[in-house]
Amino acid sequence: MKIDFKKLIIGVLVFSVLLAAFSLVYYYVYFLPQKESIQLELEIKQIELEKQKQEQLERQLEEDRKEREKIRERNRYLLEECLKQAYDEHRESWDMECEGLGMKKGCRLPYLHAEREDKLYKELREDCFKKYPLD
């Protein structure tokens, strides 16, 4: 049996070309699109994850803003109450000074007495603003 090297070489070359062609077709038709599909899916998942993080951050910021607003409203109410109480204490003290001097309630106090009462009232008001800041 004689081997025809010419036909063998041609057969090997044809097989090699077909194998190379099949490899290229496999690479460009199956492997590359699948690889791009996987990369695209990963990018989409990354974008969705970032979107979820952004939404969570926005929710947290909104909750913080609502909490600050609740505190501000509470402080506003407590400040009003404190200022009312300070005014009531001031009026009561003023009236006691008037009575102590033998005058009617709500009288015009002498300068030194009035100055002392106004100073105490101012301190009470400042304490209220310190206790219940609005911002």
Summary of the structure (lengths in Angstrom):
residues: 135
radius of gyration: 44.4
end to end distance: 103.8
largest distance: 147.5
contacts: 294
relative contact order: 0.07
helix: 87%
strand: 0%
